[in-house]
Amino acid sequence: MTVSNEAFWHPSKSRQIAERIVVEGELVLLSPAHFGAGDSSDDTNLPLLRDSFDPTCPLLTGSSLAGALRAYLRRVTNSNHALDVALFGGAKGDEDGEQSPLIVDDAIGAPAEVELRDGVKLDPHTRTAADQALFSIETWAAGARFPLRFELLLFKHKDNTPALQALAAALTGLTNGEIAIGKRKQRGYGAVRVSCWRVRRYRLADSADDLIAWLREGNAPLRPDHSTQVCTMTDQGQPHPDDSIMRDLLRAFGAQDVCPVTLVHASFEMRATFALCGSIMIRGNTGRDDVGPDLVHLHARRDGAWRPILSGTSLAGALRSRALRILNTFNPNRARQIVDDLFGPDLQDRTAKPHASRLITAECEIDNAITDLIQSRIRIDRFTGGVVEGALFDEQPAFARQDTRLTLTVRIRDPKAHEIGVLLLLLKDLWTGDLPLGGEIGIGRGRLQGIAADLVHRDGQRTHEWRIEQTDNRLTLSGDRAQLEGFVAALHESLAAQEASHAA
């Protein structure tokens, strides 16, 4: 039988790769992160994904990283699927989609510490733990480091410009704080930073030296003398502007004539500093019944030391519960819809279509707090007025000094005017101490006093800013007061319109 040569591989049928661009960088966790193993264990409900050869090393899969980058591109390019398709290929369900030209390697981090966190769902009516809603989750501590490696394939007879633009934009998102990775990233987990990228071009079609170099050392880490460094941070530790980072990356890619992508950041951000009044208690997994207090305030690893923190999950739970309470006062028929649209639907509601929360809360340190005092407490029998047998326990909250401060960061992604109004009402309750945070609020813990707040509204390419300050019992506001009042008015209008439709 004669077999035609056309049945076998032929150079004309290859993808004709003309160039390979390798990009490497070191990703650092700024907050704890959870990369799940997809199973549970005897010790925790949500264990971590680890390197099978060394369980002390965290594993960040290339698929998780690529998914985060693709979602970011879709969000900041006004759902321009041409860019993310050019970089990541066809999406799920696209039978005619092309293969991704971007290779994303798995990243095995250096040995890192593990933090065990407790999670609980709050009952919105009682603000206590819902029945059977307590779970534990393992996280890699802040400071864990991962070596990232990307390889972009450029083809001979194809317009590679969209792929170059998309890669530069995606890498920019990893440096400016817009991309978080892992589970519960809307609640402060998985914040990351890359302070420098290393880029090397292998011009396979035009340079025999580059072809030989790629064959010999294409899988080896890039050497400083054979790569281009792209710094993404200023001397003050802040990211460079987005367009500056993208231009530097495109120049390193050899595409200096390619225009950077215009990123659309529609958001409303509140960064508010508060004083702590009294004490705060968020239960951490550090209590030891045998040699220490039964309950200890939550601590996290920061700069090599354990520091008291306010978790993003605790803040989000309190904000959701109070938002529902506020909106129920005006219009119970509309309250649940607004809260679910902003915070994400209740996971126990099987009829609701799941989507991620657009309100993002960050973890924050509690600066200058007293954390070494132990308080003994008892439980009183409500009928006899005596001590319940076996109900003596010790706890170690975070107590306030005169200079104890917390800086809360809350951001709404793609905000509607009435949602900004909700956040402003929540800020008012936090500012006046009417919305306590954490546990044991019934005995006066978790109350704050506002000091200053910076509000930033990005609407496409426009930015509006306000600052609120409390000095000597006097509240001052800089910025357009009428515009802030308009957000609250939009909330009232939205609730009134829905109420009128129900009445009709």
DRENKEVO-220883 format. One line per field, with one value per residue (C-alpha): x, y, z; residue in three letters. Coordinates in nm, 4 decimals, padded with zeros to 6 digits. Example, Ala and Ser with C-alpha at 12.3 -4.5 7.8 and 13.67 -1.06 7.14 Angstrom:
BEGIN
x = 01.2300  01.3670;
y = -00.4500  -00.1060;
z = 00.7800  00.7140;
r = ALA  SER;
***
This chain:
BEGIN
x = 00.0000  00.1325  00.1061  00.1094  00.3732  00.1013  -00.0357  00.2737  00.4021  00.5253  00.6807  00.4034  00.1484  00.3242  00.2177  00.5298  00.6415  00.8587  00.9382  00.9075  00.8872  00.9658  00.8576  00.9511  00.8777  00.8474  00.4950  00.4664  00.1505  00.0439  -00.2341  -00.3121  -00.4209  -00.6024  -00.5285  -00.7657  -00.6985  -01.0668  -01.1176  -01.1513  -00.9447  -00.9786  -00.8110  -00.9850  -01.2761  -01.0672  -00.7080  -00.4354  -00.2880  00.0753  00.3766  00.3579  00.7357  00.7565  00.4283  00.5794  00.5887  00.2715  00.1564  -00.0062  -00.1324  -00.0992  -00.4702  -00.5657  -00.3319  -00.4453  -00.8111  -00.7496  -00.5663  -00.8389  -01.1156  -00.9192  -00.8785  -01.2496  -01.3341  -01.0946  -01.1372  -01.5176  -01.5694  -01.3607  -01.3283  -01.0915  -00.8038  -00.8524  -00.9183  -00.5982  -00.4011  -00.5857  -00.7581  -01.1199  -01.3352  -01.5200  -01.7947  -01.6309  -01.5820  -01.4007  -01.1713  -00.7982  -00.5265  -00.3812  -00.0456  00.0407  00.2030  00.1551  00.3727  00.2757  00.4529  00.5993  00.6714  00.9399  00.8498  00.5862  00.3909  00.0302  -00.2441  -00.5669  -00.8700  -01.2245  -01.5166  -01.8792  -02.1964  -02.3849  -02.7594  -02.8629  -03.1360  -02.9509  -02.5911  -02.4934  -02.3503  -02.5982  -02.6678  -02.4138  -02.2336  -01.8939  -01.5968  -01.2181  -00.9856  -00.6103  -00.4210  -00.0628  00.0662  00.1438  00.4992  00.4929  00.6812  00.6157  00.8384  00.6128  00.6965  00.5052  00.5960  00.4188  00.4348  00.4349  00.3531  00.4980  00.1849  -00.0415  -00.1112  00.0408  -00.0406  -00.3548  -00.1676  00.1192  -00.1234  -00.3197  -00.0111  00.1199  -00.2198  -00.2500  00.0962  00.0121  -00.2885  -00.0576  00.1419  -00.1273  -00.3354  -00.6221  -00.5762  -00.6121  -00.5712  -00.7194  -01.0380  -01.2321  -01.0346  -01.3281  -01.2775  -00.9124  -00.7429  -00.4927  -00.3635  -00.0362  00.2485  00.5199  00.7877  00.9950  00.9593  01.2405  01.1843  01.3805  01.2997  01.3978  01.3729  01.3633  01.2975  01.5535  01.8429  02.0257  02.1883  01.8468  01.7233  02.0257  01.9949  01.6295  01.7080  01.9880  01.8394  01.4779  01.3505  01.6167  01.5536  01.6373  01.9763  02.0003  02.2675  02.0485  01.7152  01.5521  01.4396  01.1059  01.0592  00.6947  00.7341  00.8478  01.1101  00.8222  00.6921  00.3918  00.3102  00.3977  00.1003  -00.0654  00.0270  00.3904  00.4194  00.2546  00.4812  00.7908  00.6690  00.5864  00.9300  01.0869  00.8735  01.0227  00.6850  00.7579  00.5369  00.2315  -00.0103  -00.0971  -00.4519  -00.6695  -00.7824  -01.1264  -01.1399  -01.4965  -01.4977  -01.5776  -01.3191  -01.3424  -01.0249  -01.1154  -00.9046  -01.0697  -00.9745  -01.0661  -01.2957  -01.2342  -01.1515  -01.2189  -01.2471  -01.2393  -01.1795  -00.8596  -00.7257  -00.4540  -00.6285  -00.4903  -00.7070  -00.4172  -00.1462  -00.3065  -00.6315  -00.9299  -00.9959  -00.7384  -00.7984  -00.7132  -00.3489  -00.1748  00.1863  00.3182  00.6865  00.7987  00.5823  00.2302  00.0085  -00.3572  -00.5814  -00.9373  -01.0210  -01.1969  -01.4531  -01.5548  -01.5866  -01.7921  -02.0258  -02.0980  -02.1505  -02.3885  -02.5958  -02.6257  -02.6981  -02.9871  -03.1168  -03.1002  -03.2715  -03.5417  -03.6359  -03.7158  -03.8365  -03.8260  -03.9272  -03.6181  -03.3643  -03.2643  -03.2199  -02.9844  -02.7792  -02.7469  -02.6472  -02.3749  -02.2481  -02.3353  -02.6368  -02.6878  -02.5203  -02.8059  -03.0523  -03.0496  -03.2745  -03.0371  -02.7862  -02.4397  -02.2020  -01.9032  -01.9396  -01.8686  -01.7974  -01.4382  -01.3018  -00.9365  -00.7666  -00.6138  -00.3715  -00.4745  -00.1851  -00.0588  -00.3103  -00.2507  -00.2662  -00.1005  -00.3782  -00.5946  -00.9486  -01.1376  -01.5104  -01.7963  -02.1385  -02.4371  -02.7408  -03.0322  -03.2692  -03.0594  -02.8266  -02.5347  -02.2341  -02.2964  -02.0804  -01.7805  -01.8455  -01.5279  -01.3061  -01.0192  -00.9850  -00.7240  -00.8810  -00.7057  -00.7404  -00.7150  -00.4522  -00.5011  -00.3181  -00.4669  -00.5755  -00.7468  -00.7585  -01.0477  -01.0456  -01.3706  -01.4142  -01.7180  -01.6407  -01.8611  -02.0764  -02.4288  -02.5193  -02.7565  -02.4905  -02.2517  -02.5332  -02.5517  -02.1778  -02.2002  -02.4717  -02.2556  -01.9618  -02.1821  -02.2703  -01.9059  -01.7967  -02.0351  -01.9721  -02.3233  -02.1901  -01.9498  -01.7198  -01.6171  -01.7682  -01.8944  -02.0510  -02.3085  -02.0452  -01.9175  -01.6414  -01.5679  -01.6832  -01.4940  -01.4626  -01.4010  -01.0910  -01.0515  -01.1876  -01.0763  -01.3381  -01.2469  -01.4983  -01.3559  -01.6108  -01.4312  -01.1559  -01.2876  -01.1935  -01.3769  -01.2303  -01.3543  -01.1980  -01.3821  -01.1983  -01.2935  -01.0911  -01.1855  -01.5442  -01.5796  -01.6492  -01.5074  -01.5651  -01.3555  -01.4977  -01.8356  -02.0881  -02.3841  -02.2479  -02.2208  -02.5729  -02.6820  -02.5663  -02.7864  -03.0736  -03.0305  -03.0727  -03.3976  -03.5227  -03.4401  -03.6222  -03.9223  -03.9526  -03.9552  -04.2101  -04.4370  -04.4189  -04.5201  -04.8081  -04.9312;
y = 00.0000  00.3396  00.6142  00.9749  01.1987  01.4559  01.2313  01.3057  01.6292  01.8875  02.2301  02.4047  02.2571  02.3745  02.6738  02.8556  02.9997  03.3008  03.4194  03.3184  03.5774  03.4495  03.6576  03.5792  03.7508  03.6828  03.7053  03.7944  03.7453  04.0659  03.8861  03.5211  03.3136  02.9839  02.7628  02.4751  02.1058  02.0423  01.8118  01.8182  01.6561  01.5634  01.8881  02.1436  02.1795  02.3570  02.2267  02.3748  02.2568  02.1629  02.0385  01.6585  01.6284  01.8892  01.9613  02.2766  02.4371  02.5984  02.5193  02.7783  02.6067  02.7700  02.7193  02.9225  03.2044  03.2048  03.2136  03.5172  03.6985  03.6218  03.7435  04.0636  04.1328  04.0907  04.3284  04.6149  04.6114  04.6566  04.2852  04.3111  03.9365  03.9896  04.0617  03.7724  03.5332  03.6519  03.5675  03.2699  03.1156  03.0066  03.0062  02.7063  02.5982  02.7579  02.4570  02.6636  02.8403  02.8447  02.7156  02.9679  03.1122  03.1781  02.9066  02.9592  02.7380  02.6013  02.7932  02.6070  02.8550  02.8535  02.6850  02.9011  02.9184  02.8038  02.9946  02.8263  03.0539  02.9989  03.1089  03.1507  03.2729  03.5392  03.5339  03.8792  03.9176  03.8167  03.8855  03.5534  03.2456  03.0635  02.7004  02.4558  02.7403  02.7179  02.6010  02.6174  02.7115  02.6837  02.9736  03.0432  03.3323  03.6718  03.6919  03.3607  03.3878  03.2210  03.2215  03.3028  03.2102  03.2900  03.2064  03.3809  03.2334  03.4741  03.3388  03.4264  03.4943  03.6374  03.9733  03.9272  04.2792  04.1885  03.9118  04.1494  04.4170  04.1672  04.0191  04.3650  04.4569  04.1293  04.1640  04.5219  04.3937  04.1760  04.4818  04.7426  04.5403  04.4769  04.0994  03.8718  03.4968  03.1984  03.1608  03.4422  03.7133  03.9547  03.9260  04.0234  03.6961  03.6573  04.0141  03.9993  04.2114  04.1715  04.4393  04.3464  04.1483  03.9870  03.9537  03.7724  03.7449  03.4404  03.5376  03.1875  03.2775  03.5577  03.4579  03.1261  03.2282  03.2811  02.9471  02.7648  02.9544  02.8547  02.4895  02.4866  02.6932  02.7611  02.5993  02.7427  03.0527  03.3782  03.5252  03.8993  03.9533  03.7933  03.9557  04.2967  04.4213  04.6022  04.7692  04.8143  04.9989  05.3497  05.4229  05.4800  05.1267  05.2315  05.0900  05.2997  05.4239  05.1540  05.3022  05.3438  04.9756  04.8599  05.0759  04.9406  04.5832  04.6348  04.7856  04.4789  04.2594  04.4409  04.6015  04.9633  05.0820  04.8991  05.1191  05.0120  04.9046  05.1609  05.0002  05.0951  05.0991  05.1761  05.1681  05.3486  05.3110  05.4058  05.4169  05.5230  05.5490  05.4848  05.4845  05.1769  05.2393  04.9867  04.6502  04.4179  04.0400  03.8274  03.4691  03.3250  02.9727  03.0460  02.9659  02.6714  02.5334  02.3707  02.6376  02.9650  03.1579  02.9840  03.2610  03.4843  03.7702  03.6907  03.7458  03.7148  03.6979  04.0353  04.1151  03.8169  03.8933  03.8062  04.1140  04.1670  04.2164  04.2853  04.0271  04.1166  03.8422  03.9910  04.3385  04.2154  04.0152  04.3152  04.5447  04.3000  04.2525  04.6282  04.7057  04.4593  04.6139  04.9680  04.8771  04.6726  04.9890  05.1642  04.8867  04.5180  04.4101  04.5669  04.5167  04.1585  04.2263  04.5208  04.3374  04.0207  04.2185  04.3993  04.1300  03.8204  03.5944  03.3852  03.0492  02.8696  03.0099  02.7383  02.9391  03.2358  03.2521  03.2647  03.5505  03.7043  03.9931  04.3330  04.4780  04.3957  04.4238  04.4075  04.2845  04.5542  04.5587  04.7022  04.9347  05.0000  04.7710  04.5949  04.2208  04.0658  04.1193  03.8236  03.8757  03.6100  03.5798  03.3654  03.2708  03.3573  03.1332  03.3576  03.1829  03.1571  03.4497  03.2259  03.1062  02.8209  02.5249  02.4824  02.8146  02.9980  03.0955  03.3288  03.5426  03.7716  04.0526  04.3467  04.6442  05.0040  05.2605  05.6284  05.5936  05.2594  05.2881  05.0785  05.1711  04.9998  04.9653  04.8854  04.8981  04.8524  04.7297  04.8693  05.0603  05.1879  05.5227  05.3727  05.1185  05.4030  05.5492  05.2239  05.2366  05.5986  05.5058  05.2192  05.4599  05.6843  05.3970  05.2898  05.6507  05.7047  05.3672  05.2429  04.9504  04.7434  04.4868  04.1396  03.9328  04.0047  04.3317  04.2861  04.3725  04.6780  04.5386  04.6382  05.0008  05.2545  05.6314  05.7952  06.0086  06.0500  05.8965  05.9262  05.8490  05.7968  05.7402  05.6304  05.6490  05.5368  05.7923  06.0477  06.0530  06.2304  06.2545  06.3543  06.3689  06.3627  06.4563  06.4708  06.7277  06.8701  06.7443  06.9161  06.7294  06.8754  06.7648  06.8537  06.7762  06.8081  06.7672  06.7706  06.4733  06.2641  06.3613  06.2612  05.9032  05.8768  06.0397  05.7787  05.5073  05.6621  05.6944  05.3308  05.2094  05.4351  05.3247  04.9591  05.0224  05.2060  04.9158  04.6696  04.8926  04.9119;
z = 00.0000  -00.0940  00.1723  00.0593  00.2153  00.2777  00.5554  00.7620  00.9125  00.6675  00.7402  00.5504  00.7900  01.1068  01.3099  01.1825  01.5150  01.4378  01.7880  02.1541  02.4289  02.7784  03.0788  03.4389  03.7678  04.1383  04.2762  04.6451  04.8537  05.0292  05.2180  05.2972  04.9976  04.9543  04.6545  04.7136  04.6751  04.5946  04.8922  05.2701  05.5430  05.9089  06.0142  05.7916  05.5527  05.2872  05.2692  05.0508  04.7247  04.7898  04.5990  04.6061  04.6634  04.9423  05.1290  05.2810  04.9337  04.7956  04.4430  04.2178  03.9050  03.5660  03.5001  03.8104  03.7136  03.3510  03.4586  03.6802  03.3996  03.1451  03.3761  03.4391  03.0672  03.0051  03.2878  03.2080  02.8297  02.8295  02.7593  02.4422  02.3858  02.0918  02.3300  02.5698  02.2797  02.1085  02.4235  02.5718  02.2706  02.2474  02.5592  02.6976  02.4618  02.1570  01.9326  01.6682  01.9152  01.8560  02.0858  02.3300  02.2205  02.5866  02.7959  03.1719  03.3905  03.7298  04.0055  04.3033  04.5791  04.8444  05.1767  05.3445  05.6679  05.6880  05.8708  05.9771  05.9588  06.0818  05.8693  05.9645  05.7992  05.9943  06.0371  05.9036  06.1655  06.4831  06.3708  06.5260  06.3598  06.1387  06.2228  06.0741  05.8956  06.0678  05.8608  05.8664  05.5825  05.5369  05.3825  05.2862  05.4962  05.3468  05.2171  05.0297  04.6991  04.3645  04.0536  03.7573  03.3999  03.0812  02.7221  02.4350  02.0849  01.7907  01.4434  01.1046  00.8994  01.1673  01.3298  01.6768  01.7939  01.9993  02.1840  02.2703  02.3892  02.5960  02.7640  02.8565  03.0020  03.1958  03.3496  03.4441  03.6380  03.8491  03.9556  04.0230  04.2700  04.0305  04.0193  04.3205  04.3029  04.4815  04.6822  04.8567  04.6808  04.7186  05.0967  05.1226  05.0337  04.7514  04.7135  04.5175  04.3859  04.1215  04.1507  03.8442  03.5215  03.3213  02.9468  02.6768  02.3070  02.1043  01.7341  01.5975  01.2330  01.2033  01.4269  01.4325  01.7628  01.9241  01.7897  01.9325  02.2622  02.2966  02.2201  02.4770  02.7595  02.6699  02.9909  03.2212  03.4359  03.2631  03.3420  03.4193  03.1519  02.8822  02.9671  02.9883  03.3300  03.3572  03.6963  03.7947  04.1274  04.2193  04.4849  04.7291  04.6721  04.4627  04.1162  03.8133  03.6055  03.3981  03.0600  03.1702  03.2696  02.9481  02.7303  02.9064  02.8617  02.4936  02.4415  02.6048  02.3758  02.0765  02.0012  02.0917  01.8048  01.9434  02.1368  02.4936  02.5715  02.7472  03.0737  03.2039  03.5850  03.6942  04.0732  04.3942  04.6698  05.0350  05.2430  05.5962  05.9132  06.2493  06.6159  06.8170  07.1122  07.3898  07.2366  06.9452  06.9322  06.6175  06.7134  06.5707  06.5604  06.8157  07.1451  07.3444  07.6204  07.8074  07.8247  07.7169  07.6853  07.5330  07.2810  07.1134  06.8715  06.5084  06.4117  06.0755  05.9663  05.8526  05.7926  05.9973  06.3019  06.4151  06.4139  06.5095  06.2081  06.1038  05.8388  05.5175  05.5812  05.9171  05.7678  05.4715  05.6959  05.9157  05.6155  05.4466  05.7596  05.8222  05.4553  05.4609  05.7809  05.6390  05.3119  05.4852  05.6716  05.3441  05.1156  05.2179  04.8669  04.7118  04.9924  04.9196  04.5471  04.6043  04.8670  04.6593  04.3505  04.5464  04.7845  04.5839  04.6454  04.9563  04.8910  05.0656  04.8123  04.5463  04.3138  04.2819  03.9996  04.1629  04.0862  04.2584  04.4982  04.3445  04.6885  04.7807  05.1338  05.2329  05.5466  05.7632  06.0543  06.3891  06.4633  06.8182  06.9907  07.3227  07.2615  07.5677  07.8254  07.9248  08.0461  08.2449  08.1904  08.3147  08.1937  08.4144  08.4499  08.3528  08.5951  08.9102  08.8551  08.9448  08.7485  08.5067  08.6074  08.3778  08.2031  08.3099  08.0183  07.9338  07.6245  07.4788  07.2719  07.1112  07.3451  07.2304  07.3146  07.2486  06.9169  06.8013  06.4382  06.1709  05.8038  05.6239  05.2457  05.0654  04.6892  04.4657  04.1160  03.8347  04.0852  04.0336  04.1865  04.4449  04.5520  04.6310  04.8380  05.0371  05.1074  05.2237  05.4740  05.5974  05.6370  05.8509  06.0839  06.1125  06.1712  06.4623  06.6275  06.5516  06.3464  06.5594  06.4023  06.5137  06.7928  07.1426  07.0347  07.3093  07.5721  07.3840  07.1671  06.8076  06.8118  06.6005  06.5799  06.2432  06.1900  05.8125  05.4944  05.1313  04.8667  04.4996  04.2194  03.8831  03.6066  03.2934  03.2413  03.4934  03.8606  04.1437  04.4921  04.8365  05.1829  05.5144  05.8362  06.2020  06.4005  06.7403  06.7127  06.3776  06.0545  05.7318  05.3725  05.0710  04.7284  04.5611  04.8451  04.6068  04.4158  04.7324  04.8316  04.4811  04.5431  04.8521  04.6641  04.3881  04.6502  04.7744  04.4169  04.3405  04.6498  04.5864  04.2223  04.3185  04.5937  04.3483  04.1017  04.3723  04.4778  04.1192;
r = MET  THR  VAL  SER  ASN  GLU  ALA  PHE  TRP  HIS  PRO  SER  LYS  SER  ARG  GLN  ILE  ALA  GLU  ARG  ILE  VAL  VAL  GLU  GLY  GLU  LEU  VAL  LEU  LEU  SER  PRO  ALA  HIS  PHE  GLY  ALA  GLY  ASP  SER  SER  ASP  ASP  THR  ASN  LEU  PRO  LEU  LEU  ARG  ASP  SER  PHE  ASP  PRO  THR  CYS  PRO  LEU  LEU  THR  GLY  SER  SER  LEU  ALA  GLY  ALA  LEU  ARG  ALA  TYR  LEU  ARG  ARG  VAL  THR  ASN  SER  ASN  HIS  ALA  LEU  ASP  VAL  ALA  LEU  PHE  GLY  GLY  ALA  LYS  GLY  ASP  GLU  ASP  GLY  GLU  GLN  SER  PRO  LEU  ILE  VAL  ASP  ASP  ALA  ILE  GLY  ALA  PRO  ALA  GLU  VAL  GLU  LEU  ARG  ASP  GLY  VAL  LYS  LEU  ASP  PRO  HIS  THR  ARG  THR  ALA  ALA  ASP  GLN  ALA  LEU  PHE  SER  ILE  GLU  THR  TRP  ALA  ALA  GLY  ALA  ARG  PHE  PRO  LEU  ARG  PHE  GLU  LEU  LEU  LEU  PHE  LYS  HIS  LYS  ASP  ASN  THR  PRO  ALA  LEU  GLN  ALA  LEU  ALA  ALA  ALA  LEU  THR  GLY  LEU  THR  ASN  GLY  GLU  ILE  ALA  ILE  GLY  LYS  ARG  LYS  GLN  ARG  GLY  TYR  GLY  ALA  VAL  ARG  VAL  SER  CYS  TRP  ARG  VAL  ARG  ARG  TYR  ARG  LEU  ALA  ASP  SER  ALA  ASP  ASP  LEU  ILE  ALA  TRP  LEU  ARG  GLU  GLY  ASN  ALA  PRO  LEU  ARG  PRO  ASP  HIS  SER  THR  GLN  VAL  CYS  THR  MET  THR  ASP  GLN  GLY  GLN  PRO  HIS  PRO  ASP  ASP  SER  ILE  MET  ARG  ASP  LEU  LEU  ARG  ALA  PHE  GLY  ALA  GLN  ASP  VAL  CYS  PRO  VAL  THR  LEU  VAL  HIS  ALA  SER  PHE  GLU  MET  ARG  ALA  THR  PHE  ALA  LEU  CYS  GLY  SER  ILE  MET  ILE  ARG  GLY  ASN  THR  GLY  ARG  ASP  ASP  VAL  GLY  PRO  ASP  LEU  VAL  HIS  LEU  HIS  ALA  ARG  ARG  ASP  GLY  ALA  TRP  ARG  PRO  ILE  LEU  SER  GLY  THR  SER  LEU  ALA  GLY  ALA  LEU  ARG  SER  ARG  ALA  LEU  ARG  ILE  LEU  ASN  THR  PHE  ASN  PRO  ASN  ARG  ALA  ARG  GLN  ILE  VAL  ASP  ASP  LEU  PHE  GLY  PRO  ASP  LEU  GLN  ASP  ARG  THR  ALA  LYS  PRO  HIS  ALA  SER  ARG  LEU  ILE  THR  ALA  GLU  CYS  GLU  ILE  ASP  ASN  ALA  ILE  THR  ASP  LEU  ILE  GLN  SER  ARG  ILE  ARG  ILE  ASP  ARG  PHE  THR  GLY  GLY  VAL  VAL  GLU  GLY  ALA  LEU  PHE  ASP  GLU  GLN  PRO  ALA  PHE  ALA  ARG  GLN  ASP  THR  ARG  LEU  THR  LEU  THR  VAL  ARG  ILE  ARG  ASP  PRO  LYS  ALA  HIS  GLU  ILE  GLY  VAL  LEU  LEU  LEU  LEU  LEU  LYS  ASP  LEU  TRP  THR  GLY  ASP  LEU  PRO  LEU  GLY  GLY  GLU  ILE  GLY  ILE  GLY  ARG  GLY  ARG  LEU  GLN  GLY  ILE  ALA  ALA  ASP  LEU  VAL  HIS  ARG  ASP  GLY  GLN  ARG  THR  HIS  GLU  TRP  ARG  ILE  GLU  GLN  THR  ASP  ASN  ARG  LEU  THR  LEU  SER  GLY  ASP  ARG  ALA  GLN  LEU  GLU  GLY  PHE  VAL  ALA  ALA  LEU  HIS  GLU  SER  LEU  ALA  ALA  GLN  GLU  ALA  SER  HIS  ALA  ALA;
***
